[in-house]
């Protein structure tokens, strides 16, 4: 009933190849984003660089709204304690 004579699709290998090509074109140009292409393309002005000091990182986190004023002041005192 459903033998090889019914659906002799000898080019079956084109489907996986087409899927790989599609994935390649969809994922290209997404360097610097998270896996699977999720994430923003532009770099945030509040992103943390490895060369930033602890105080700069604290300021950026406060500016981004990740810390409230009380927590910011507490951590600022801790960072400037020995200076």
PyMOL Python script that loads the backbone (N, CA, C, O; Angstrom):
from pymol import cmd

cmd.read_pdbstr("""\
ATOM      1  N   UNK A   1       0.809  -1.186   0.000  1.00  0.00           N
ATOM      2  CA  UNK A   1       0.000   0.000   0.000  1.00  0.00           C
ATOM      3  C   UNK A   1       0.864   1.267   0.000  1.00  0.00           C
ATOM      4  O   UNK A   1       0.728   2.106  -0.891  1.00  0.00           O
ATOM      5  N   UNK A   2       1.750   1.412   0.990  1.00  0.00           N
ATOM      6  CA  UNK A   2       2.632   2.563   1.056  1.00  0.00           C
ATOM      7  C   UNK A   2       4.069   2.125   0.843  1.00  0.00           C
ATOM      8  O   UNK A   2       4.935   2.435   1.661  1.00  0.00           O
ATOM      9  N   UNK A   3       4.329   1.436  -0.203  1.00  0.00           N
ATOM     10  CA  UNK A   3       5.675   0.937  -0.463  1.00  0.00           C
ATOM     11  C   UNK A   3       6.548   1.976  -1.136  1.00  0.00           C
ATOM     12  O   UNK A   3       6.189   3.150  -1.225  1.00  0.00           O
ATOM     13  N   UNK A   4       7.692   1.531  -1.606  1.00  0.00           N
ATOM     14  CA  UNK A   4       8.647   2.425  -2.255  1.00  0.00           C
ATOM     15  C   UNK A   4       8.094   2.979  -3.558  1.00  0.00           C
ATOM     16  O   UNK A   4       8.489   4.066  -3.979  1.00  0.00           O
ATOM     17  N   UNK A   5       7.198   2.262  -4.198  1.00  0.00           N
ATOM     18  CA  UNK A   5       6.613   2.734  -5.437  1.00  0.00           C
ATOM     19  C   UNK A   5       5.631   3.879  -5.250  1.00  0.00           C
ATOM     20  O   UNK A   5       5.394   4.649  -6.180  1.00  0.00           O
ATOM     21  N   UNK A   6       5.055   4.000  -4.052  1.00  0.00           N
ATOM     22  CA  UNK A   6       4.077   5.053  -3.795  1.00  0.00           C
ATOM     23  C   UNK A   6       4.727   6.422  -3.693  1.00  0.00           C
ATOM     24  O   UNK A   6       4.251   7.393  -4.281  1.00  0.00           O
ATOM     25  N   UNK A   7       5.809   6.491  -2.948  1.00  0.00           N
ATOM     26  CA  UNK A   7       6.485   7.769  -2.723  1.00  0.00           C
ATOM     27  C   UNK A   7       7.983   7.558  -2.896  1.00  0.00           C
ATOM     28  O   UNK A   7       8.714   7.404  -1.917  1.00  0.00           O
ATOM     29  N   UNK A   8       8.426   7.552  -4.122  1.00  0.00           N
ATOM     30  CA  UNK A   8       9.841   7.351  -4.393  1.00  0.00           C
ATOM     31  C   UNK A   8      10.539   8.706  -4.373  1.00  0.00           C
ATOM     32  O   UNK A   8      10.832   9.287  -5.418  1.00  0.00           O
ATOM     33  N   UNK A   9      10.795   9.188  -3.184  1.00  0.00           N
ATOM     34  CA  UNK A   9      11.430  10.491  -2.996  1.00  0.00           C
ATOM     35  C   UNK A   9      12.924  10.273  -2.809  1.00  0.00           C
ATOM     36  O   UNK A   9      13.406  10.160  -1.682  1.00  0.00           O
ATOM     37  N   UNK A  10      13.646  10.216  -3.907  1.00  0.00           N
ATOM     38  CA  UNK A  10      15.078   9.933  -3.839  1.00  0.00           C
ATOM     39  C   UNK A  10      15.893  11.151  -3.440  1.00  0.00           C
ATOM     40  O   UNK A  10      17.092  11.032  -3.188  1.00  0.00           O
ATOM     41  N   UNK A  11      15.274  12.303  -3.379  1.00  0.00           N
ATOM     42  CA  UNK A  11      15.991  13.512  -2.974  1.00  0.00           C
ATOM     43  C   UNK A  11      15.652  13.900  -1.533  1.00  0.00           C
ATOM     44  O   UNK A  11      15.586  15.086  -1.209  1.00  0.00           O
ATOM     45  N   UNK A  12      15.440  12.909  -0.675  1.00  0.00           N
ATOM     46  CA  UNK A  12      15.071  13.142   0.711  1.00  0.00           C
ATOM     47  C   UNK A  12      16.136  13.929   1.464  1.00  0.00           C
ATOM     48  O   UNK A  12      15.816  14.640   2.416  1.00  0.00           O
ATOM     49  N   UNK A  13      17.380  13.817   1.059  1.00  0.00           N
ATOM     50  CA  UNK A  13      18.483  14.464   1.750  1.00  0.00           C
ATOM     51  C   UNK A  13      18.463  15.983   1.556  1.00  0.00           C
ATOM     52  O   UNK A  13      19.188  16.696   2.250  1.00  0.00           O
ATOM     53  N   UNK A  14      17.656  16.486   0.634  1.00  0.00           N
ATOM     54  CA  UNK A  14      17.578  17.934   0.423  1.00  0.00           C
ATOM     55  C   UNK A  14      16.894  18.654   1.599  1.00  0.00           C
ATOM     56  O   UNK A  14      17.186  19.819   1.868  1.00  0.00           O
ATOM     57  N   UNK A  15      16.006  17.973   2.280  1.00  0.00           N
ATOM     58  CA  UNK A  15      15.291  18.600   3.399  1.00  0.00           C
ATOM     59  C   UNK A  15      16.248  18.954   4.540  1.00  0.00           C
ATOM     60  O   UNK A  15      16.231  20.102   4.983  1.00  0.00           O
ATOM     61  N   UNK A  16      17.088  18.029   5.044  1.00  0.00           N
ATOM     62  CA  UNK A  16      18.024  18.432   6.108  1.00  0.00           C
ATOM     63  C   UNK A  16      19.040  19.475   5.635  1.00  0.00           C
ATOM     64  O   UNK A  16      19.416  20.362   6.402  1.00  0.00           O
ATOM     65  N   UNK A  17      19.482  19.378   4.396  1.00  0.00           N
ATOM     66  CA  UNK A  17      20.432  20.359   3.879  1.00  0.00           C
ATOM     67  C   UNK A  17      19.776  21.741   3.825  1.00  0.00           C
ATOM     68  O   UNK A  17      20.391  22.738   4.204  1.00  0.00           O
ATOM     69  N   UNK A  18      18.542  21.798   3.360  1.00  0.00           N
ATOM     70  CA  UNK A  18      17.822  23.070   3.305  1.00  0.00           C
ATOM     71  C   UNK A  18      17.619  23.649   4.706  1.00  0.00           C
ATOM     72  O   UNK A  18      17.707  24.864   4.885  1.00  0.00           O
ATOM     73  N   UNK A  19      17.350  22.809   5.690  1.00  0.00           N
ATOM     74  CA  UNK A  19      17.192  23.285   7.066  1.00  0.00           C
ATOM     75  C   UNK A  19      18.495  23.851   7.611  1.00  0.00           C
ATOM     76  O   UNK A  19      18.486  24.869   8.303  1.00  0.00           O
ATOM     77  N   UNK A  20      19.626  23.195   7.305  1.00  0.00           N
ATOM     78  CA  UNK A  20      20.917  23.704   7.761  1.00  0.00           C
ATOM     79  C   UNK A  20      21.238  25.041   7.112  1.00  0.00           C
ATOM     80  O   UNK A  20      21.743  25.948   7.773  1.00  0.00           O
ATOM     81  N   UNK A  21      20.953  25.167   5.837  1.00  0.00           N
ATOM     82  CA  UNK A  21      21.200  26.434   5.141  1.00  0.00           C
ATOM     83  C   UNK A  21      20.320  27.535   5.725  1.00  0.00           C
ATOM     84  O   UNK A  21      20.784  28.657   5.931  1.00  0.00           O
ATOM     85  N   UNK A  22      19.070  27.223   5.989  1.00  0.00           N
ATOM     86  CA  UNK A  22      18.156  28.188   6.588  1.00  0.00           C
ATOM     87  C   UNK A  22      18.659  28.635   7.964  1.00  0.00           C
ATOM     88  O   UNK A  22      18.648  29.826   8.275  1.00  0.00           O
ATOM     89  N   UNK A  23      19.094  27.692   8.774  1.00  0.00           N
ATOM     90  CA  UNK A  23      19.629  28.034  10.098  1.00  0.00           C
ATOM     91  C   UNK A  23      20.883  28.889   9.974  1.00  0.00           C
ATOM     92  O   UNK A  23      21.075  29.824  10.752  1.00  0.00           O
ATOM     93  N   UNK A  24      21.724  28.582   9.020  1.00  0.00           N
ATOM     94  CA  UNK A  24      22.945  29.360   8.820  1.00  0.00           C
ATOM     95  C   UNK A  24      22.607  30.816   8.518  1.00  0.00           C
ATOM     96  O   UNK A  24      23.194  31.724   9.106  1.00  0.00           O
ATOM     97  N   UNK A  25      21.667  31.041   7.606  1.00  0.00           N
ATOM     98  CA  UNK A  25      21.334  32.407   7.230  1.00  0.00           C
ATOM     99  C   UNK A  25      20.575  33.146   8.330  1.00  0.00           C
ATOM    100  O   UNK A  25      20.703  34.364   8.454  1.00  0.00           O
ATOM    101  N   UNK A  26      19.798  32.436   9.119  1.00  0.00           N
ATOM    102  CA  UNK A  26      19.090  33.079  10.219  1.00  0.00           C
ATOM    103  C   UNK A  26      20.032  33.450  11.365  1.00  0.00           C
ATOM    104  O   UNK A  26      19.823  34.459  12.038  1.00  0.00           O
ATOM    105  N   UNK A  27      21.058  32.646  11.586  1.00  0.00           N
ATOM    106  CA  UNK A  27      21.959  32.871  12.705  1.00  0.00           C
ATOM    107  C   UNK A  27      23.148  33.752  12.354  1.00  0.00           C
ATOM    108  O   UNK A  27      23.829  34.243  13.254  1.00  0.00           O
ATOM    109  N   UNK A  28      23.411  33.960  11.101  1.00  0.00           N
ATOM    110  CA  UNK A  28      24.570  34.748  10.701  1.00  0.00           C
ATOM    111  C   UNK A  28      24.331  36.209  11.071  1.00  0.00           C
ATOM    112  O   UNK A  28      23.211  36.712  10.982  1.00  0.00           O
ATOM    113  N   UNK A  29      25.372  36.859  11.476  1.00  0.00           N
ATOM    114  CA  UNK A  29      25.254  38.246  11.871  1.00  0.00           C
ATOM    115  C   UNK A  29      24.803  38.442  13.309  1.00  0.00           C
ATOM    116  O   UNK A  29      24.551  39.571  13.730  1.00  0.00           O
ATOM    117  N   UNK A  30      24.701  37.369  14.060  1.00  0.00           N
ATOM    118  CA  UNK A  30      24.282  37.475  15.451  1.00  0.00           C
ATOM    119  C   UNK A  30      25.454  37.269  16.395  1.00  0.00           C
ATOM    120  O   UNK A  30      25.285  36.726  17.486  1.00  0.00           O
ATOM    121  N   UNK A  31      26.614  37.690  15.992  1.00  0.00           N
ATOM    122  CA  UNK A  31      27.796  37.567  16.850  1.00  0.00           C
ATOM    123  C   UNK A  31      27.636  38.492  18.039  1.00  0.00           C
ATOM    124  O   UNK A  31      27.132  39.607  17.904  1.00  0.00           O
ATOM    125  N   UNK A  32      28.059  38.038  19.189  1.00  0.00           N
ATOM    126  CA  UNK A  32      27.962  38.848  20.391  1.00  0.00           C
ATOM    127  C   UNK A  32      26.631  38.719  21.111  1.00  0.00           C
ATOM    128  O   UNK A  32      26.408  39.403  22.110  1.00  0.00           O
ATOM    129  N   UNK A  33      25.752  37.869  20.635  1.00  0.00           N
ATOM    130  CA  UNK A  33      24.487  37.668  21.324  1.00  0.00           C
ATOM    131  C   UNK A  33      24.504  36.305  21.997  1.00  0.00           C
ATOM    132  O   UNK A  33      25.426  35.508  21.824  1.00  0.00           O
ATOM    133  N   UNK A  34      23.485  36.073  22.746  1.00  0.00           N
ATOM    134  CA  UNK A  34      23.414  34.807  23.453  1.00  0.00           C
ATOM    135  C   UNK A  34      23.114  33.666  22.491  1.00  0.00           C
ATOM    136  O   UNK A  34      22.795  33.891  21.324  1.00  0.00           O
ATOM    137  N   UNK A  35      23.216  32.462  22.985  1.00  0.00           N
ATOM    138  CA  UNK A  35      23.005  31.283  22.165  1.00  0.00           C
ATOM    139  C   UNK A  35      21.606  31.287  21.547  1.00  0.00           C
ATOM    140  O   UNK A  35      20.662  31.794  22.153  1.00  0.00           O
ATOM    141  N   UNK A  36      21.475  30.744  20.390  1.00  0.00           N
ATOM    142  CA  UNK A  36      20.223  30.635  19.641  1.00  0.00           C
ATOM    143  C   UNK A  36      19.712  31.980  19.144  1.00  0.00           C
ATOM    144  O   UNK A  36      18.560  32.083  18.722  1.00  0.00           O
ATOM    145  N   UNK A  37      20.529  32.985  19.185  1.00  0.00           N
ATOM    146  CA  UNK A  37      20.147  34.270  18.621  1.00  0.00           C
ATOM    147  C   UNK A  37      19.295  35.133  19.515  1.00  0.00           C
ATOM    148  O   UNK A  37      18.880  36.212  19.091  1.00  0.00           O
ATOM    149  N   UNK A  38      19.010  34.710  20.742  1.00  0.00           N
ATOM    150  CA  UNK A  38      18.224  35.544  21.627  1.00  0.00           C
ATOM    151  C   UNK A  38      19.130  36.568  22.269  1.00  0.00           C
ATOM    152  O   UNK A  38      20.281  36.267  22.587  1.00  0.00           O
ATOM    153  N   UNK A  39      18.644  37.738  22.458  1.00  0.00           N
ATOM    154  CA  UNK A  39      19.428  38.818  23.034  1.00  0.00           C
ATOM    155  C   UNK A  39      19.420  40.012  22.101  1.00  0.00           C
ATOM    156  O   UNK A  39      18.977  39.919  20.956  1.00  0.00           O
ATOM    157  N   UNK A  40      19.905  41.114  22.590  1.00  0.00           N
ATOM    158  CA  UNK A  40      19.856  42.329  21.778  1.00  0.00           C
ATOM    159  C   UNK A  40      21.087  42.424  20.887  1.00  0.00           C
ATOM    160  O   UNK A  40      22.150  41.896  21.211  1.00  0.00           O
ATOM    161  N   UNK A  41      20.921  43.110  19.758  1.00  0.00           N
ATOM    162  CA  UNK A  41      22.031  43.318  18.843  1.00  0.00           C
ATOM    163  C   UNK A  41      22.892  44.490  19.274  1.00  0.00           C
ATOM    164  O   UNK A  41      24.104  44.477  19.058  1.00  0.00           O
ATOM    165  N   UNK A  42      22.293  45.499  19.875  1.00  0.00           N
ATOM    166  CA  UNK A  42      23.069  46.679  20.251  1.00  0.00           C
ATOM    167  C   UNK A  42      23.635  46.504  21.650  1.00  0.00           C
ATOM    168  O   UNK A  42      23.054  45.842  22.510  1.00  0.00           O
ATOM    169  N   UNK A  43      24.775  47.114  21.839  1.00  0.00           N
ATOM    170  CA  UNK A  43      25.402  47.048  23.149  1.00  0.00           C
ATOM    171  C   UNK A  43      24.763  48.099  24.041  1.00  0.00           C
ATOM    172  O   UNK A  43      24.639  49.258  23.646  1.00  0.00           O
ATOM    173  N   UNK A  44      24.371  47.713  25.200  1.00  0.00           N
ATOM    174  CA  UNK A  44      23.751  48.635  26.135  1.00  0.00           C
ATOM    175  C   UNK A  44      24.781  49.606  26.680  1.00  0.00           C
ATOM    176  O   UNK A  44      25.951  49.258  26.837  1.00  0.00           O
ATOM    177  N   UNK A  45      24.347  50.816  26.968  1.00  0.00           N
ATOM    178  CA  UNK A  45      25.266  51.792  27.541  1.00  0.00           C
ATOM    179  C   UNK A  45      25.594  51.440  28.983  1.00  0.00           C
ATOM    180  O   UNK A  45      26.530  51.998  29.556  1.00  0.00           O
ATOM    181  N   UNK A  46      24.845  50.531  29.574  1.00  0.00           N
ATOM    182  CA  UNK A  46      25.075  50.116  30.948  1.00  0.00           C
ATOM    183  C   UNK A  46      25.788  48.771  31.031  1.00  0.00           C
ATOM    184  O   UNK A  46      25.799  48.139  32.088  1.00  0.00           O
ATOM    185  N   UNK A  47      26.379  48.331  29.934  1.00  0.00           N
ATOM    186  CA  UNK A  47      27.062  47.042  29.971  1.00  0.00           C
ATOM    187  C   UNK A  47      28.370  47.174  30.729  1.00  0.00           C
ATOM    188  O   UNK A  47      28.997  48.233  30.734  1.00  0.00           O
ATOM    189  N   UNK A  48      28.769  46.090  31.365  1.00  0.00           N
ATOM    190  CA  UNK A  48      29.965  46.084  32.186  1.00  0.00           C
ATOM    191  C   UNK A  48      31.138  45.587  31.352  1.00  0.00           C
ATOM    192  O   UNK A  48      31.082  44.510  30.759  1.00  0.00           O
ATOM    193  N   UNK A  49      32.188  46.374  31.317  1.00  0.00           N
ATOM    194  CA  UNK A  49      33.417  45.980  30.634  1.00  0.00           C
ATOM    195  C   UNK A  49      34.366  45.351  31.635  1.00  0.00           C
ATOM    196  O   UNK A  49      34.340  45.707  32.813  1.00  0.00           O
ATOM    197  N   UNK A  50      35.201  44.425  31.195  1.00  0.00           N
ATOM    198  CA  UNK A  50      36.154  43.812  32.124  1.00  0.00           C
ATOM    199  C   UNK A  50      37.146  44.816  32.715  1.00  0.00           C
ATOM    200  O   UNK A  50      37.704  44.568  33.784  1.00  0.00           O
ATOM    201  N   UNK A  51      37.371  45.929  32.048  1.00  0.00           N
ATOM    202  CA  UNK A  51      38.341  46.904  32.548  1.00  0.00           C
ATOM    203  C   UNK A  51      37.716  47.914  33.513  1.00  0.00           C
ATOM    204  O   UNK A  51      38.426  48.765  34.050  1.00  0.00           O
ATOM    205  N   UNK A  52      36.405  47.837  33.744  1.00  0.00           N
ATOM    206  CA  UNK A  52      35.748  48.770  34.656  1.00  0.00           C
ATOM    207  C   UNK A  52      36.161  48.505  36.094  1.00  0.00           C
ATOM    208  O   UNK A  52      36.390  47.364  36.496  1.00  0.00           O
ATOM    209  N   UNK A  53      36.251  49.581  36.855  1.00  0.00           N
ATOM    210  CA  UNK A  53      36.541  49.431  38.282  1.00  0.00           C
ATOM    211  C   UNK A  53      35.247  49.053  39.003  1.00  0.00           C
ATOM    212  O   UNK A  53      34.157  49.113  38.434  1.00  0.00           O
ATOM    213  N   UNK A  54      35.396  48.669  40.250  1.00  0.00           N
ATOM    214  CA  UNK A  54      34.221  48.271  41.037  1.00  0.00           C
ATOM    215  C   UNK A  54      33.255  49.435  41.199  1.00  0.00           C
ATOM    216  O   UNK A  54      32.039  49.243  41.186  1.00  0.00           O
ATOM    217  N   UNK A  55      33.791  50.635  41.352  1.00  0.00           N
ATOM    218  CA  UNK A  55      32.940  51.815  41.516  1.00  0.00           C
ATOM    219  C   UNK A  55      32.171  52.119  40.222  1.00  0.00           C
ATOM    220  O   UNK A  55      30.999  52.494  40.276  1.00  0.00           O
ATOM    221  N   UNK A  56      32.813  51.963  39.077  1.00  0.00           N
ATOM    222  CA  UNK A  56      32.141  52.182  37.789  1.00  0.00           C
ATOM    223  C   UNK A  56      31.020  51.168  37.585  1.00  0.00           C
ATOM    224  O   UNK A  56      29.942  51.511  37.098  1.00  0.00           O
ATOM    225  N   UNK A  57      31.280  49.925  37.960  1.00  0.00           N
ATOM    226  CA  UNK A  57      30.259  48.883  37.838  1.00  0.00           C
ATOM    227  C   UNK A  57      29.076  49.199  38.749  1.00  0.00           C
ATOM    228  O   UNK A  57      27.920  49.047  38.352  1.00  0.00           O
ATOM    229  N   UNK A  58      29.372  49.639  39.976  1.00  0.00           N
ATOM    230  CA  UNK A  58      28.307  50.002  40.912  1.00  0.00           C
ATOM    231  C   UNK A  58      27.480  51.169  40.366  1.00  0.00           C
ATOM    232  O   UNK A  58      26.253  51.158  40.455  1.00  0.00           O
ATOM    233  N   UNK A  59      28.155  52.170  39.804  1.00  0.00           N
ATOM    234  CA  UNK A  59      27.445  53.319  39.227  1.00  0.00           C
ATOM    235  C   UNK A  59      26.550  52.892  38.066  1.00  0.00           C
ATOM    236  O   UNK A  59      25.420  53.365  37.947  1.00  0.00           O
ATOM    237  N   UNK A  60      27.044  52.008  37.219  1.00  0.00           N
ATOM    238  CA  UNK A  60      26.253  51.547  36.079  1.00  0.00           C
ATOM    239  C   UNK A  60      25.045  50.745  36.530  1.00  0.00           C
ATOM    240  O   UNK A  60      23.961  50.885  35.963  1.00  0.00           O
ATOM    241  N   UNK A  61      25.219  49.906  37.542  1.00  0.00           N
ATOM    242  CA  UNK A  61      24.092  49.120  38.050  1.00  0.00           C
ATOM    243  C   UNK A  61      23.025  50.024  38.675  1.00  0.00           C
ATOM    244  O   UNK A  61      21.828  49.773  38.538  1.00  0.00           O
ATOM    245  N   UNK A  62      23.478  51.080  39.363  1.00  0.00           N
ATOM    246  CA  UNK A  62      22.532  52.029  39.951  1.00  0.00           C
ATOM    247  C   UNK A  62      21.806  52.812  38.860  1.00  0.00           C
ATOM    248  O   UNK A  62      20.598  53.036  38.949  1.00  0.00           O
ATOM    249  N   UNK A  63      22.537  53.223  37.840  1.00  0.00           N
ATOM    250  CA  UNK A  63      21.937  53.969  36.728  1.00  0.00           C
ATOM    251  C   UNK A  63      20.939  53.117  35.955  1.00  0.00           C
ATOM    252  O   UNK A  63      19.948  53.635  35.438  1.00  0.00           O
ATOM    253  N   UNK A  64      21.194  51.818  35.874  1.00  0.00           N
ATOM    254  CA  UNK A  64      20.285  50.925  35.151  1.00  0.00           C
ATOM    255  C   UNK A  64      19.061  50.556  35.984  1.00  0.00           C
ATOM    256  O   UNK A  64      18.130  49.930  35.478  1.00  0.00           O
ATOM    257  N   UNK A  65      19.061  50.942  37.265  1.00  0.00           N
ATOM    258  CA  UNK A  65      17.906  50.651  38.109  1.00  0.00           C
ATOM    259  C   UNK A  65      17.965  49.291  38.770  1.00  0.00           C
ATOM    260  O   UNK A  65      16.955  48.813  39.288  1.00  0.00           O
ATOM    261  N   UNK A  66      19.115  48.664  38.763  1.00  0.00           N
ATOM    262  CA  UNK A  66      19.239  47.343  39.375  1.00  0.00           C
ATOM    263  C   UNK A  66      19.447  47.438  40.887  1.00  0.00           C
ATOM    264  O   UNK A  66      19.282  46.449  41.601  1.00  0.00           O
ATOM    265  N   UNK A  67      19.809  48.625  41.374  1.00  0.00           N
ATOM    266  CA  UNK A  67      20.000  48.858  42.806  1.00  0.00           C
ATOM    267  C   UNK A  67      19.137  50.031  43.232  1.00  0.00           C
ATOM    268  O   UNK A  67      18.954  50.981  42.472  1.00  0.00           O
ATOM    269  N   UNK A  68      18.601  49.967  44.459  1.00  0.00           N
ATOM    270  CA  UNK A  68      17.910  51.143  44.975  1.00  0.00           C
ATOM    271  C   UNK A  68      18.933  52.050  45.655  1.00  0.00           C
ATOM    272  O   UNK A  68      20.093  51.671  45.822  1.00  0.00           O
ATOM    273  N   UNK A  69      18.500  53.246  46.044  1.00  0.00           N
ATOM    274  CA  UNK A  69      19.437  54.237  46.579  1.00  0.00           C
ATOM    275  C   UNK A  69      20.092  53.783  47.878  1.00  0.00           C
ATOM    276  O   UNK A  69      21.275  54.033  48.109  1.00  0.00           O
ATOM    277  N   UNK A  70      19.326  53.124  48.707  1.00  0.00           N
ATOM    278  CA  UNK A  70      19.849  52.660  49.998  1.00  0.00           C
ATOM    279  C   UNK A  70      20.957  51.623  49.795  1.00  0.00           C
ATOM    280  O   UNK A  70      22.016  51.705  50.419  1.00  0.00           O
ATOM    281  N   UNK A  71      20.706  50.666  48.932  1.00  0.00           N
ATOM    282  CA  UNK A  71      21.695  49.627  48.652  1.00  0.00           C
ATOM    283  C   UNK A  71      22.926  50.214  47.962  1.00  0.00           C
ATOM    284  O   UNK A  71      24.055  49.799  48.226  1.00  0.00           O
ATOM    285  N   UNK A  72      22.691  51.190  47.071  1.00  0.00           N
ATOM    286  CA  UNK A  72      23.799  51.848  46.382  1.00  0.00           C
ATOM    287  C   UNK A  72      24.718  52.560  47.371  1.00  0.00           C
ATOM    288  O   UNK A  72      25.938  52.408  47.313  1.00  0.00           O
ATOM    289  N   UNK A  73      24.133  53.331  48.270  1.00  0.00           N
ATOM    290  CA  UNK A  73      24.936  54.068  49.254  1.00  0.00           C
ATOM    291  C   UNK A  73      25.697  53.122  50.178  1.00  0.00           C
ATOM    292  O   UNK A  73      26.844  53.387  50.537  1.00  0.00           O
ATOM    293  N   UNK A  74      25.061  52.029  50.557  1.00  0.00           N
ATOM    294  CA  UNK A  74      25.710  51.040  51.440  1.00  0.00           C
ATOM    295  C   UNK A  74      26.932  50.425  50.753  1.00  0.00           C
ATOM    296  O   UNK A  74      27.996  50.314  51.360  1.00  0.00           O
ATOM    297  N   UNK A  75      26.780  50.034  49.507  1.00  0.00           N
ATOM    298  CA  UNK A  75      27.896  49.422  48.776  1.00  0.00           C
ATOM    299  C   UNK A  75      28.969  50.440  48.434  1.00  0.00           C
ATOM    300  O   UNK A  75      30.150  50.102  48.362  1.00  0.00           O
ATOM    301  N   UNK A  76      28.561  51.689  48.222  1.00  0.00           N
ATOM    302  CA  UNK A  76      29.531  52.743  47.937  1.00  0.00           C
ATOM    303  C   UNK A  76      30.430  52.996  49.150  1.00  0.00           C
ATOM    304  O   UNK A  76      31.635  53.206  49.010  1.00  0.00           O
ATOM    305  N   UNK A  77      29.833  52.973  50.330  1.00  0.00           N
ATOM    306  CA  UNK A  77      30.622  53.143  51.561  1.00  0.00           C
ATOM    307  C   UNK A  77      31.603  51.996  51.723  1.00  0.00           C
ATOM    308  O   UNK A  77      32.752  52.215  52.106  1.00  0.00           O
ATOM    309  N   UNK A  78      31.170  50.785  51.439  1.00  0.00           N
ATOM    310  CA  UNK A  78      32.054  49.616  51.548  1.00  0.00           C
ATOM    311  C   UNK A  78      33.228  49.733  50.570  1.00  0.00           C
ATOM    312  O   UNK A  78      34.365  49.422  50.925  1.00  0.00           O
ATOM    313  N   UNK A  79      32.954  50.178  49.346  1.00  0.00           N
ATOM    314  CA  UNK A  79      34.020  50.292  48.353  1.00  0.00           C
ATOM    315  C   UNK A  79      35.001  51.404  48.655  1.00  0.00           C
ATOM    316  O   UNK A  79      36.181  51.284  48.326  1.00  0.00           O
ATOM    317  N   UNK A  80      34.549  52.480  49.269  1.00  0.00           N
ATOM    318  CA  UNK A  80      35.440  53.622  49.542  1.00  0.00           C
ATOM    319  C   UNK A  80      35.959  53.622  50.978  1.00  0.00           C
ATOM    320  O   UNK A  80      36.533  54.619  51.418  1.00  0.00           O
ATOM    321  N   UNK A  81      35.775  52.549  51.706  1.00  0.00           N
ATOM    322  CA  UNK A  81      36.134  52.481  53.136  1.00  0.00           C
ATOM    323  C   UNK A  81      37.624  52.710  53.376  1.00  0.00           C
ATOM    324  O   UNK A  81      37.986  53.486  54.261  1.00  0.00           O
ATOM    325  N   UNK A  82      38.488  52.058  52.614  1.00  0.00           N
ATOM    326  CA  UNK A  82      39.933  52.134  52.861  1.00  0.00           C
ATOM    327  C   UNK A  82      40.620  53.278  52.133  1.00  0.00           C
ATOM    328  O   UNK A  82      41.831  53.441  52.283  1.00  0.00           O
ATOM    329  N   UNK A  83      39.929  54.049  51.378  1.00  0.00           N
ATOM    330  CA  UNK A  83      40.576  55.071  50.551  1.00  0.00           C
ATOM    331  C   UNK A  83      40.700  56.382  51.251  1.00  0.00           C
ATOM    332  O   UNK A  83      41.224  57.339  50.682  1.00  0.00           O
TER     333      UNK A  83
END
""", "prot")
cmd.dss("prot")
cmd.show_as("cartoon", "prot")
cmd.util.cbc("prot")
cmd.orient("prot")
